[in-house]
Amino acid sequence: MTITIEATTTWVRVCEVRELEPGWGEVALLGTDQVALVRLGDDEVYAVDHRDPHTGAPVMARGITGSRGDRLTIASPLHKEVYDLVTGECLTNGELSLRVFGARVLDGMVEVEVLSPAS
């Protein structure tokens, strides 16, 4: 027997993009999720789980942004594991991964994608 669970995508407005400093993270509370928002360009914003996958500490908004080749990254401020901002893949420890959220800038506002089960 196969059970299919459908989900609904909702875009939640979080803040104005101008409120985010380029290269620095800020935290948004979406329901019970703490989401780290990272602005890298004028309209380039990424959203990842604020909790460090290695320790569970809420610190990823204070992570160090950078790149590995053409991959945009954020490094945990605690143990310096490096995560791909697009996929959440940990580039320094294959056993870890960082949850990522869809993010976009629309009319100057940052929106984050939230999935919820269809009712």
C-alpha positions as MATLAB code, in Angstrom:
seq = 'MTITIEATTTWVRVCEVRELEPGWGEVALLGTDQVALVRLGDDEVYAVDHRDPHTGAPVMARGITGSRGDRLTIASPLHKEVYDLVTGECLTNGELSLRVFGARVLDGMVEVEVLSPAS';
ca = [
       0.000    0.000    0.000;
       1.315    3.443   -0.932;
       0.291    6.552    0.943;
       0.748    9.890   -0.774;
       0.940   13.046    1.292;
       0.436   16.249   -0.623;
       1.925   19.516    0.539;
       0.962   23.086   -0.107;
       3.577   25.756   -0.763;
       3.099   29.130    0.849;
       5.395   32.118    0.459;
       5.665   34.100    3.700;
       6.814   37.738    3.639;
       9.565   38.152    6.201;
      11.165   41.579    5.826;
      12.298   44.198    3.362;
      15.460   43.162    1.511;
      17.107   46.480    2.443;
      16.879   45.415    6.115;
      19.401   42.632    5.469;
      23.066   43.568    5.374;
      24.953   41.857    2.514;
      27.170   38.997    3.706;
      25.604   38.881    7.163;
      22.805   36.678    8.485;
      19.622   37.542   10.347;
      17.073   35.231   11.967;
      13.370   35.049   11.172;
      10.827   33.041   13.127;
       8.422   31.186   10.811;
       5.962   29.328   12.993;
       8.264   27.225   15.162;
      11.176   27.297   12.683;
      14.102   29.659   13.193;
      15.375   30.479    9.706;
      18.705   32.157    8.972;
      18.416   34.640    6.098;
      21.605   35.486    4.219;
      21.740   38.277    1.661;
      24.619   38.035   -0.785;
      23.554   40.416   -3.559;
      20.961   43.095   -4.210;
      18.172   40.560   -4.776;
      20.034   37.390   -3.794;
      18.785   35.943   -0.503;
      19.173   32.425    0.877;
      17.286   30.814    3.755;
      18.618   27.928    5.852;
      17.841   26.379    9.208;
      19.276   28.503   12.015;
      20.231   25.367   13.970;
      23.731   24.012   13.447;
      23.314   20.397   12.227;
      26.358   19.240   14.223;
      25.477   20.704   17.634;
      21.833   21.801   17.395;
      22.813   25.282   18.610;
      20.910   28.194   17.008;
      23.923   29.924   15.413;
      23.854   29.615   11.609;
      22.816   33.252   11.065;
      26.248   34.116   12.461;
      27.955   31.759   10.024;
      30.722   32.813    7.664;
      29.597   33.218    4.049;
      31.877   32.385    1.156;
      32.221   29.996   -1.759;
      33.861   26.786   -2.849;
      34.376   27.060   -6.581;
      31.012   28.168   -7.951;
      29.098   26.972   -4.862;
      27.908   29.618   -2.401;
      28.523   28.511    1.178;
      27.978   29.223    4.826;
      30.297   27.852    7.524;
      29.113   27.117   11.030;
      30.602   29.582   13.504;
      31.142   26.731   15.988;
      33.008   23.896   14.250;
      33.445   25.502   10.815;
      31.598   22.818    8.826;
      30.895   24.303    5.388;
      27.425   23.982    3.830;
      26.181   24.695    0.319;
      23.586   27.498    0.609;
      21.516   26.079   -2.273;
      21.432   22.356   -1.466;
      22.343   22.212    2.232;
      25.029   19.614    1.492;
      27.888   19.675    3.994;
      31.120   19.951    2.002;
      33.351   19.014    4.938;
      31.386   16.163    6.563;
      29.209   13.930    4.387;
      27.163   12.820    7.414;
      25.690   16.290    7.942;
      23.274   18.436    5.961;
      21.603   21.774    6.540;
      17.904   22.241    5.836;
      17.308   24.869    3.164;
      14.193   26.882    2.381;
      13.181   28.538   -0.868;
      13.761   32.287   -0.727;
      13.028   35.097   -3.146;
      12.803   38.862   -3.341;
       9.528   40.185   -4.710;
       8.759   43.921   -4.848;
      11.580   44.612   -2.394;
      10.299   42.070    0.150;
      12.042   38.850    1.180;
       9.729   35.846    1.028;
      10.493   32.367    2.356;
       8.815   29.194    1.105;
       6.998   27.178    3.743;
       5.598   23.725    3.034;
       2.577   22.518    4.931;
       0.571   19.322    4.528;
      -2.561   19.755    2.437;
      -5.726   19.557    4.473;
];
